[in-house]
Amino acid sequence: QVQLVESGGGLVQAGGSLRLSCAASKSIFNINVMGWYRQAPGKQRELVVVIRSGGSTNYADSVKGRFTISRDNAKNTMYLQMNSLKPEDTAVYYCNARVVSGYGFNDYWGQGTQVTVSS
């Protein structure tokens, strides 16, 4: 079991920046994949970015060049630096951890943090 707690959301004007944090209840060193997802009102949850234990990343096209994911294994924390925010980035942002084992995988989710970008 891994508990995840997001923080850092808030209200920001278009063009501004926010940094989200995702603190895990245990070491993230061996967590295979961690990522950020978001869900806007009336829309399905969508992938924002994932980072693998080896450091490789995959970003959604809509955030490439503006968002940066990182993970600090020593602090058991993952971050999402969001720059040049747009109103369409408004959503609840969720942290995800995927733990792979010989039996398959388990997904763990945080409670979400609201990001609102005003125009």
C-alpha positions in Angstrom: 0.0 0.0 0.0 1.1 3.5 -0.8 -0.6 6.6 0.4 -0.2 9.7 -1.8 -0.9 13.3 -0.8 -0.9 16.1 -3.3 -0.4 19.8 -2.5 0.4 23.0 -4.2 -2.7 23.6 -6.2 -4.5 27.0 -6.3 -5.7 29.9 -8.3 -3.3 31.5 -10.8 -3.6 33.9 -13.7 -2.9 32.8 -17.2 0.8 32.8 -17.9 1.6 32.1 -14.2 3.3 29.1 -12.6 2.5 26.5 -9.9 4.5 23.6 -8.5 2.5 20.6 -7.4 4.0 18.0 -4.9 3.0 14.4 -4.3 4.3 13.0 -1.0 4.3 9.2 -0.7 4.0 7.3 2.6 6.9 5.0 1.7 10.0 4.9 -0.4 9.3 5.6 -4.1 12.7 4.3 -5.1 11.2 1.0 -6.4 7.9 2.4 -7.7 8.0 1.6 -11.4 6.0 4.4 -12.7 4.7 7.6 -11.2 2.6 10.3 -12.9 0.2 13.1 -12.9 -3.3 13.0 -14.3 -6.0 15.6 -14.5 -9.7 15.8 -14.7 -11.6 18.9 -15.8 -15.3 19.3 -15.2 -17.4 17.1 -17.5 -14.3 15.4 -18.9 -12.5 12.2 -18.4 -9.3 11.9 -16.4 -6.4 12.3 -18.7 -2.7 11.7 -18.5 -0.5 14.7 -18.0 2.9 13.1 -17.6 4.6 9.9 -16.3 8.1 9.3 -15.1 9.6 5.8 -14.8 12.1 4.6 -12.2 14.9 5.0 -14.7 14.0 8.6 -15.3 12.3 8.4 -18.7 9.2 10.6 -19.2 6.2 10.9 -21.4 4.3 14.1 -21.6 0.9 14.9 -23.1 1.3 17.0 -26.2 -0.7 19.8 -24.6 1.8 20.3 -21.8 5.1 19.7 -23.6 7.5 22.5 -23.1 5.5 24.0 -20.2 5.3 21.3 -17.5 8.2 19.4 -16.0 8.0 16.3 -13.8 10.6 15.3 -11.3 11.0 12.8 -8.5 13.1 13.1 -5.4 13.6 9.5 -4.1 15.3 10.7 -0.9 12.2 12.7 0.0 9.7 10.2 -1.4 8.2 13.0 -3.3 7.3 13.7 -6.9 6.8 17.2 -8.3 5.1 18.9 -11.3 6.4 22.3 -12.2 3.8 24.0 -14.4 4.7 27.2 -16.3 2.9 29.3 -18.8 -0.4 28.1 -17.5 -3.5 28.4 -19.6 -7.2 28.4 -18.7 -7.5 25.0 -20.3 -5.1 23.6 -17.7 -7.8 24.1 -15.1 -8.6 20.7 -13.5 -8.2 18.6 -10.5 -4.7 17.1 -10.6 -4.1 13.6 -9.3 -0.9 11.9 -8.4 -0.5 8.2 -9.4 1.9 5.5 -8.4 2.0 2.2 -10.3 3.7 -0.7 -8.5 4.4 -3.7 -10.8 4.9 -7.2 -9.4 5.0 -10.7 -10.7 1.2 -10.8 -10.4 0.4 -7.6 -12.4 0.3 -4.1 -11.1 -1.5 -1.9 -8.5 -2.4 1.7 -9.0 -2.5 4.1 -6.2 -4.1 7.6 -6.3 -3.9 10.7 -4.3 -7.0 12.7 -3.3 -6.4 15.4 -6.0 -5.5 19.1 -5.8 -7.5 21.8 -7.7 -5.7 24.0 -10.2 -7.6 27.0 -11.5 -6.2 29.2 -14.2 -8.0 32.5 -14.8 -7.9 34.3 -18.1 
